[in-house]
Amino acid sequence: MTTLNTATLNLDQVRAAWHGLTQHVPLGPMLTAADYAQRVRMLESLLEAIGANDAHPLGDFLALLATRIGAYEAQQPPCPRRHPWKSYALCWRSTASRKRTSRWT
């Protein structure tokens, strides 16, 4: 992990680096189920590439992404109890898009 002295933070350099990074990696807020699904796919790709290599240069990015995904999941309403044959994915899509039916309340 890189440590920076906040007194030396050059906002012009940060802005340029942020713009360049966000051209390749979506780092904005997760507001929809589609945003969440995209970040989960990114996390899975990182996990495949990094594996158990703790010294990988993208390790901090993986940790950041996992933390943001966890925070998003914690903000979602709990899935209601459903029949065993209903998949968790179906439940998540329904709650993530905030489309609830009267039988769920």
Secondary structure, 3 states (H helix, E strand, C coil): CCCCCHHHCCHHHHHHHHHHHHCCCCCCCCCCHHHHHHHHHHHHHHHHHHCCCCCCCCHHHHHHHHHHHHHHHHHCCCCCCCCCCCCHHHHHHHHHCCCCCHHHC
